């Protein structure tokens, strides 16, 4: 069983080392990294944003959210964008959560 979990982890698409949304500071553009068309990416972002509104405290950063809130967002988004299961730790969802909560918590 542990071997199959290692194998499934290794076959996932890894998260880039840098931070999403900060291309001018050595980060990466998530839409380009995913290689999705703009309409699909926009639908993905809107889905994550709606789920954040439902499950998270938008006055707090991602690291201040409860683990249950983050899991709820991931689960809901994965039900609509199953291809994100191919990414290690569903990292694109975490990237959007990070960027959105950084923006809303700063206000």
N, C-alpha and C positions, 0 to 999 in steps of 0.2 A: 504493500500500500504506500509506503513512504517513497519507494522508487517511482511509482506512477505519479505521485504529486511532484516529485523533482522533475520528471520528464515533462509533465504538463507545464510546469513553471518555465522550464528552459525553452519550450516551443513558443512561448508568448513573445509578442513584440515588446522590446524593452523601452522604458521611458528614457528620453534623451537626458543627458547629464545636466543640462542647463535649465533655466526657468522659462516656462511658457509665457508668452505675452511681453517679453522684454528683448526683442531682437537687437535693439540698439545697445544693450548691455551684455551681449554674448548669449542671449536667450534664443528661443525659437518661436516661429509663428506656427501655432497649433494647426490652423487650417491647412497650411502647406505641408506640415509634417504628416497629417492624416491622409493627404492626397484625395480629399473629398471635393465634390463640386460645391460651389458656394451655397446653393439652395439646401443641400443636405446638411452642410455645416451649420447654416443659420437655424434650421429646424432642431438640430442637436443642441445648440446654445440655448434656444428658447425653451426646450424641454428641461434642460438643467436649471435654468433661471426659475421656471415655474415650480420645479420640485424644491428648489432652495427656499422659495417663498412659503411653501407648504410645510417643510420639515425643519428649517434652520432658524436660528435667531440672527437676523441680518444685521444686528448692531454689533455682532462679534465676528472676529476673524475665523478662518477655517480651523485653526488649532484650538480655538476656544469652544468649538461646537462639541456636542456630545457624540461619542462614537455611533450611537444609535441613529442620530440625525444624518450623519454622513452615509451610513449604510442604507438608510431609507432612500436618500437621494440616488445613490448608486443603483439600488435595486429597481427603483422606478424608471430611471433612465435606461438601464440595461433591458428592461422589458420592451422598450421602443427601438433601441439601437443595439441589437444582439451582437453585431460585429465587434463591439467594444470588448467583448469577452476575449478577443484575440490579443488584447494589450495587457501586459503584466500589471496587476493591481488595478485594472481599469483606469490607468493613469490619465487618459484624456478627460474623464469625468472629474477626477480630482483637480486637474489643471483648471477647468472652467469654474469649479467650486472656489478654488483658491483666488482666481482673478475676480470673480463676482463678489465674494465676501470681502476681499481687500478693498474693492470700490465702495461697497455699501457701508462697511464698518467705518470707513474713513470719513463718512459724511456726518 
